[in-house]
Amino acid sequence: MSYVFYYAYTHAACMVLLLLILYRMVRGVNKQSSQVYLARLIITLELYFIAEIFWVVVDGCKERQSTALLYVSNIFTYILITLSSYYWYIISETLQRDKSVESERGRHLLALPVLVSAILCISAFWTGLVFYVNERGELVNGRFYFLLIIVPFGYMIAASIKAFSRYVNKDRYAERSIYLMIGVFPLAPVILGLLQAVFWRVPLLCYGAVMAVFYVYITTQESLISIDPLTQTNNRNQMYKYLVQKMKNKEQGMSLFLIMVDIDRLRDINEAYGHAEGDRALIRVAGAIKEACQGSRNRLFVSRYGGDEFAVVAQMAYRAEASWLAEQIRNDIKRATIADGADYDISVSVGISQYDYEAPVSLQAFVTRADSDLYQNKKMSGSVF
């Protein structure tokens, strides 16, 4: 019976730790989708810990143990751990801006394995397909017990594989820490979960779950510092860090360019349609710039420089490529405005500066050159007030 107290105490302590995180999240101002699903994950884990405490109490009272309670304790445990894994998958895909989880229909389709596992668990009392209680009152794994293991591990491993592939293949400086976090996240709960499957009366999985949630929470909070909350692009500080790194390290056969993009007459949009529509215009422009910068040939870093101005740090072989990209950005912004059915046109002015590694200048001087080119182009187009 001594293990019952230790098992219950450990899960209760883990519940308190997760409640502290949940309290901070509820009081915080960040209500992004990833944070909403992280809160749901924490609540589900809290219920899972309660189910584990209930299970160990039932397991420890063998002389008064009933078959019904044994079934119920395991049903809730398996369903809640599977639901937790599902929420983690949704969090990981939301952080990576995967379109498959944006729609309610997509999320429902992804939840089908959870539903199947729940049906198998609930029906175990009659079918014994995933587990059953034998004549000696012991819980025995059924024919399809492996499904209860594959489904939760499947969600976490799938999320991990997708994150690592994005970490390797995408050259997005500020997002790489998010990809790495998502890839590493499952290691603690998976490894400790497998160990608990062997030493099933030793509370290991709860430690892995708490460690993982802490890691996700801290990493997402750090990302908020580096990401512009409105446009979901990198902010100015991240751009400075990235640009300094590239100015110090020249890559063979590549030149470094800074492309500044400024929205013409955003003030007119704010005055005519309201600041909410002005924000939508900023989001539309940011999305068009990111769309224009997609591709594996060039190394591009997109950020919001401030106000109505964006910056693209580009490593390219020739200046003509930077000029082509600037034109592509203009065209994509026009297409996005038409596609969204906006009642106004959006035009942008662009400035380009090329870094000379033979005659290095300061970061601010490099940025000023791009700003000066931007101002000259804006003046020539008549977009300066």
Summary of the structure (lengths in Angstrom):
residues: 385
radius of gyration: 26.6
end to end distance: 79.6
largest distance: 89.2
contacts: 1205
relative contact order: 0.08
helix: 68%
strand: 10%
